[in-house]
Amino acid sequence: MTTPRRQGQWRWVAHPPWRPPTPVTRPPVPRHRTGPAWRDPTPSYPGTPRWGLPPVAIPRRLEQTTGPAPARFATAAPGIMRAAGAWFLATAVAHGLRYAALVWYADRLAPWWLEALTTALVWVTGIVAIAVGIAVAVTATAWLVEMRRRAYGPVRDPRSRAGLWVGALLVVVNFFRLPVYLEELRRASTRAPSRSDLRRWWAAWAVNALAVAVALWRGSGEGPQAAADTVLLTALAALAAAWAVRETLGVMRSFSDPSPRFTRRFIAAGILEASATRKD
Protein backbone atom coordinates (compact mmCIF):
# COMPACT_ATOMS: atom_id res chain seq x y z
CA MET A 1 0.00 0.00 0.00
CA THR A 2 1.46 3.32 -1.07
CA THR A 3 1.24 6.65 0.63
CA PRO A 4 -1.86 8.57 -0.40
CA ARG A 5 -1.38 11.81 -2.23
CA ARG A 6 -4.66 13.19 -1.00
CA GLN A 7 -6.87 12.40 1.89
CA GLY A 8 -8.82 9.17 1.32
CA GLN A 9 -6.73 7.99 -1.62
CA TRP A 10 -4.90 4.70 -1.29
CA ARG A 11 -3.39 2.43 -3.89
CA TRP A 12 -2.72 -1.24 -3.37
CA VAL A 13 0.25 -2.80 -5.15
CA ALA A 14 0.79 -6.59 -5.15
CA HIS A 15 4.32 -7.98 -5.01
CA PRO A 16 5.91 -11.37 -4.15
CA PRO A 17 6.78 -11.95 -0.50
CA TRP A 18 10.46 -12.45 -1.32
CA ARG A 19 10.80 -9.11 -3.12
CA PRO A 20 10.20 -5.68 -1.60
CA PRO A 21 7.82 -3.34 -3.38
CA THR A 22 9.31 -1.19 -6.10
CA PRO A 23 8.29 2.39 -6.71
CA VAL A 24 5.75 2.68 -9.49
CA THR A 25 4.36 5.64 -11.26
CA ARG A 26 1.26 6.99 -9.69
CA PRO A 27 -1.88 7.27 -11.80
CA PRO A 28 -2.96 10.76 -12.70
CA VAL A 29 -5.30 12.46 -10.35
CA PRO A 30 -8.84 12.25 -11.72
CA ARG A 31 -10.27 15.57 -12.73
CA HIS A 32 -13.51 16.57 -11.22
CA ARG A 33 -15.77 18.08 -13.85
CA THR A 34 -17.01 21.40 -12.68
CA GLY A 35 -18.72 24.23 -14.41
CA PRO A 36 -22.14 25.53 -15.31
CA ALA A 37 -22.79 22.75 -17.84
CA TRP A 38 -22.67 20.09 -15.13
CA ARG A 39 -25.07 21.90 -12.87
CA ASP A 40 -28.01 21.55 -15.31
CA PRO A 41 -30.78 19.16 -14.30
CA THR A 42 -31.05 15.72 -15.81
CA PRO A 43 -32.90 15.87 -19.16
CA SER A 44 -36.38 14.37 -19.16
CA TYR A 45 -38.93 13.55 -21.84
CA PRO A 46 -42.65 14.15 -21.65
CA GLY A 47 -43.30 10.97 -23.67
CA THR A 48 -41.60 7.80 -24.77
CA PRO A 49 -38.71 8.62 -27.11
CA ARG A 50 -39.23 7.44 -30.68
CA TRP A 51 -35.57 7.16 -31.58
CA GLY A 52 -33.48 4.08 -31.10
CA LEU A 53 -32.84 0.77 -32.79
CA PRO A 54 -35.57 -0.50 -35.10
CA PRO A 55 -37.54 -3.45 -33.76
CA VAL A 56 -36.21 -6.62 -35.35
CA ALA A 57 -38.15 -9.83 -35.00
CA ILE A 58 -36.09 -12.80 -33.90
CA PRO A 59 -36.37 -15.39 -36.67
CA ARG A 60 -37.68 -18.72 -35.59
CA ARG A 61 -35.76 -21.84 -36.33
CA LEU A 62 -37.18 -23.40 -39.43
CA GLU A 63 -38.28 -26.96 -38.98
CA GLN A 64 -36.77 -29.41 -41.41
CA THR A 65 -39.66 -30.90 -43.26
CA THR A 66 -39.21 -34.17 -45.02
CA GLY A 67 -39.99 -34.13 -48.71
CA PRO A 68 -42.31 -36.50 -50.50
CA ALA A 69 -41.36 -40.11 -51.07
CA PRO A 70 -40.50 -39.71 -54.80
CA ALA A 71 -38.08 -36.89 -53.99
CA ARG A 72 -36.37 -39.03 -51.34
CA PHE A 73 -36.13 -41.92 -53.78
CA ALA A 74 -34.61 -39.59 -56.36
CA THR A 75 -31.97 -38.45 -53.88
CA ALA A 76 -31.09 -42.04 -52.99
CA ALA A 77 -30.96 -43.20 -56.62
CA PRO A 78 -27.18 -42.72 -57.22
CA GLY A 79 -26.25 -44.63 -54.07
CA ILE A 80 -28.63 -47.46 -54.90
CA MET A 81 -27.17 -47.57 -58.41
CA ARG A 82 -23.65 -48.02 -57.09
CA ALA A 83 -24.75 -50.75 -54.68
CA ALA A 84 -26.69 -52.49 -57.45
CA GLY A 85 -23.69 -52.47 -59.77
CA ALA A 86 -21.55 -54.10 -57.08
CA TRP A 87 -24.21 -56.74 -56.39
CA PHE A 88 -24.64 -57.58 -60.06
CA LEU A 89 -20.89 -58.14 -60.32
CA ALA A 90 -21.06 -60.44 -57.28
CA THR A 91 -23.94 -62.31 -58.93
CA ALA A 92 -21.88 -62.79 -62.08
CA VAL A 93 -18.96 -64.13 -60.03
CA ALA A 94 -21.22 -66.57 -58.14
CA HIS A 95 -22.74 -67.93 -61.36
CA GLY A 96 -19.30 -68.12 -62.92
CA LEU A 97 -18.06 -70.26 -60.04
CA ARG A 98 -21.11 -72.48 -60.37
CA TYR A 99 -20.49 -72.93 -64.09
CA ALA A 100 -16.80 -73.68 -63.51
CA ALA A 101 -17.75 -76.37 -60.98
CA LEU A 102 -20.21 -77.90 -63.45
CA VAL A 103 -17.59 -77.99 -66.20
CA TRP A 104 -14.86 -79.40 -63.93
CA TYR A 105 -17.06 -82.19 -62.59
CA ALA A 106 -18.90 -82.90 -65.84
CA ASP A 107 -17.83 -86.55 -66.00
CA ARG A 108 -17.68 -87.36 -62.29
CA LEU A 109 -19.54 -86.67 -59.08
CA ALA A 110 -18.76 -83.34 -57.39
CA PRO A 111 -18.18 -83.13 -53.61
CA TRP A 112 -21.32 -82.49 -51.63
CA TRP A 113 -19.96 -79.36 -49.95
CA LEU A 114 -19.00 -77.80 -53.30
CA GLU A 115 -22.39 -78.62 -54.76
CA ALA A 116 -24.18 -77.13 -51.74
CA LEU A 117 -21.98 -74.02 -51.65
CA THR A 118 -22.29 -73.13 -55.32
CA THR A 119 -26.02 -73.86 -55.35
CA ALA A 120 -26.58 -71.62 -52.33
CA LEU A 121 -24.50 -68.83 -53.87
CA VAL A 122 -26.48 -68.98 -57.11
CA TRP A 123 -29.86 -68.94 -55.38
CA VAL A 124 -29.03 -66.20 -52.87
CA THR A 125 -27.38 -63.86 -55.35
CA GLY A 126 -30.08 -64.48 -57.94
CA ILE A 127 -33.01 -63.76 -55.62
CA VAL A 128 -31.36 -60.66 -54.16
CA ALA A 129 -30.46 -59.49 -57.68
CA ILE A 130 -34.14 -59.53 -58.62
CA ALA A 131 -35.01 -57.37 -55.58
CA VAL A 132 -32.12 -55.04 -56.37
CA GLY A 133 -33.31 -54.72 -59.96
CA ILE A 134 -36.78 -53.70 -58.78
CA ALA A 135 -35.26 -51.11 -56.42
CA VAL A 136 -33.12 -49.75 -59.26
CA ALA A 137 -36.15 -49.41 -61.54
CA VAL A 138 -38.22 -47.59 -58.89
CA THR A 139 -35.49 -45.17 -57.78
CA ALA A 140 -34.37 -44.45 -61.35
CA THR A 141 -37.96 -43.62 -62.33
CA ALA A 142 -38.32 -41.36 -59.29
CA TRP A 143 -35.09 -39.62 -60.30
CA LEU A 144 -36.41 -39.13 -63.85
CA VAL A 145 -39.68 -37.63 -62.61
CA GLU A 146 -37.88 -35.30 -60.19
CA MET A 147 -35.34 -34.11 -62.77
CA ARG A 148 -38.07 -33.39 -65.29
CA ARG A 149 -39.96 -31.38 -62.67
CA ARG A 150 -36.86 -29.27 -61.99
CA ALA A 151 -36.04 -28.84 -65.67
CA TYR A 152 -39.53 -27.69 -66.65
CA GLY A 153 -40.02 -25.54 -63.54
CA PRO A 154 -41.66 -23.21 -62.74
CA VAL A 155 -44.11 -24.46 -65.36
CA ARG A 156 -45.61 -27.91 -65.16
CA ASP A 157 -44.16 -30.96 -66.86
CA PRO A 158 -46.12 -31.56 -70.08
CA ARG A 159 -46.28 -35.27 -69.25
CA SER A 160 -48.20 -36.50 -66.23
CA ARG A 161 -46.43 -38.29 -63.42
CA ALA A 162 -48.64 -41.33 -63.78
CA GLY A 163 -47.76 -41.57 -67.45
CA LEU A 164 -44.05 -41.30 -66.67
CA TRP A 165 -44.23 -44.03 -64.04
CA VAL A 166 -46.17 -46.37 -66.31
CA GLY A 167 -43.97 -45.71 -69.32
CA ALA A 168 -40.77 -46.22 -67.29
CA LEU A 169 -41.77 -49.33 -65.32
CA LEU A 170 -43.91 -51.28 -67.76
CA VAL A 171 -41.81 -53.99 -69.37
CA VAL A 172 -41.26 -53.75 -73.14
CA VAL A 173 -42.98 -50.34 -73.18
CA ASN A 174 -40.14 -48.75 -71.21
CA PHE A 175 -37.67 -49.97 -73.82
CA PHE A 176 -39.17 -47.46 -76.26
CA ARG A 177 -40.50 -44.74 -73.93
CA LEU A 178 -37.47 -44.14 -71.71
CA PRO A 179 -35.25 -42.80 -74.54
CA VAL A 180 -38.02 -40.34 -75.43
CA TYR A 181 -38.31 -39.15 -71.82
CA LEU A 182 -34.54 -38.69 -71.52
CA GLU A 183 -34.32 -36.84 -74.84
CA GLU A 184 -37.01 -34.42 -73.70
CA LEU A 185 -35.16 -33.93 -70.43
CA ARG A 186 -31.90 -33.35 -72.30
CA ARG A 187 -33.47 -30.58 -74.39
CA ALA A 188 -35.14 -28.90 -71.40
CA SER A 189 -32.15 -29.08 -69.04
CA THR A 190 -29.11 -26.79 -69.11
CA ARG A 191 -26.87 -29.63 -67.94
CA ALA A 192 -27.31 -32.72 -70.04
CA PRO A 193 -25.32 -35.54 -71.62
CA SER A 194 -24.62 -35.77 -75.31
CA ARG A 195 -26.67 -37.90 -77.65
CA SER A 196 -23.83 -40.40 -77.93
CA ASP A 197 -24.02 -40.96 -74.16
CA LEU A 198 -27.75 -41.63 -74.41
CA ARG A 199 -27.20 -44.00 -77.31
CA ARG A 200 -24.57 -45.90 -75.31
CA TRP A 201 -26.96 -46.10 -72.36
CA TRP A 202 -29.72 -47.43 -74.61
CA ALA A 203 -27.35 -50.01 -76.12
CA ALA A 204 -26.32 -51.21 -72.64
CA TRP A 205 -29.92 -51.75 -71.61
CA ALA A 206 -30.69 -53.45 -74.93
CA VAL A 207 -27.84 -55.90 -74.40
CA ASN A 208 -29.04 -56.52 -70.84
CA ALA A 209 -32.61 -57.17 -71.97
CA LEU A 210 -31.41 -59.52 -74.71
CA ALA A 211 -29.19 -61.45 -72.28
CA VAL A 212 -32.04 -61.84 -69.78
CA ALA A 213 -34.41 -63.01 -72.51
CA VAL A 214 -31.94 -65.60 -73.80
CA ALA A 215 -31.25 -66.85 -70.25
CA LEU A 216 -34.97 -67.26 -69.58
CA TRP A 217 -35.46 -69.05 -72.88
CA ARG A 218 -32.60 -71.44 -72.22
CA GLY A 219 -33.77 -72.00 -68.65
CA SER A 220 -37.02 -73.46 -69.96
CA GLY A 221 -35.10 -76.39 -71.43
CA GLU A 222 -34.50 -79.74 -69.76
CA GLY A 223 -31.34 -81.68 -69.06
CA PRO A 224 -27.97 -80.94 -67.45
CA GLN A 225 -26.64 -79.13 -70.51
CA ALA A 226 -29.56 -76.69 -70.48
CA ALA A 227 -28.99 -76.06 -66.76
CA ALA A 228 -25.29 -75.36 -67.33
CA ASP A 229 -26.05 -73.04 -70.25
CA THR A 230 -28.58 -71.19 -68.11
CA VAL A 231 -25.98 -70.60 -65.41
CA LEU A 232 -23.52 -69.21 -67.96
CA LEU A 233 -26.12 -67.00 -69.62
CA THR A 234 -27.24 -65.70 -66.22
CA ALA A 235 -23.66 -64.71 -65.43
CA LEU A 236 -23.46 -62.84 -68.75
CA ALA A 237 -26.81 -61.16 -68.02
CA ALA A 238 -25.51 -60.03 -64.62
CA LEU A 239 -22.43 -58.52 -66.28
CA ALA A 240 -24.66 -56.75 -68.80
CA ALA A 241 -26.81 -55.44 -65.93
CA ALA A 242 -23.72 -54.07 -64.19
CA TRP A 243 -22.73 -52.32 -67.42
CA ALA A 244 -26.23 -50.88 -67.84
CA VAL A 245 -26.23 -49.61 -64.25
CA ARG A 246 -22.85 -47.97 -64.84
CA GLU A 247 -24.14 -46.18 -67.94
CA THR A 248 -27.27 -45.10 -66.08
CA LEU A 249 -25.18 -43.67 -63.27
CA GLY A 250 -23.10 -41.76 -65.82
CA VAL A 251 -26.25 -40.27 -67.34
CA MET A 252 -27.44 -39.21 -63.88
CA ARG A 253 -24.14 -37.51 -63.15
CA SER A 254 -24.15 -35.71 -66.49
CA PHE A 255 -27.49 -34.11 -65.65
CA SER A 256 -26.06 -32.84 -62.34
CA ASP A 257 -22.51 -31.82 -63.27
CA PRO A 258 -21.93 -28.56 -65.17
CA SER A 259 -21.18 -28.86 -68.86
CA PRO A 260 -17.49 -28.36 -69.77
CA ARG A 261 -18.58 -25.97 -72.51
CA PHE A 262 -19.46 -23.35 -69.89
CA THR A 263 -16.57 -23.95 -67.46
CA ARG A 264 -13.61 -23.63 -69.85
CA ARG A 265 -11.88 -20.27 -69.82
CA PHE A 266 -9.16 -18.91 -72.08
CA ILE A 267 -6.49 -16.79 -70.37
CA ALA A 268 -4.27 -14.50 -72.41
CA ALA A 269 -0.62 -15.50 -71.99
CA GLY A 270 0.76 -12.21 -73.32
CA ILE A 271 0.65 -9.58 -76.04
CA LEU A 272 3.00 -9.83 -79.01
CA GLU A 273 4.52 -6.72 -80.49
CA ALA A 274 4.08 -6.28 -84.23
CA SER A 275 7.25 -6.43 -86.31
CA ALA A 276 8.83 -3.30 -87.78
CA THR A 277 7.94 -4.23 -91.36
CA ARG A 278 4.31 -4.79 -90.44
CA LYS A 279 4.20 -1.47 -88.58
CA ASP A 280 5.39 0.33 -91.71
Beta strands, then each sheet from edge to edge (+ up, - down):
end
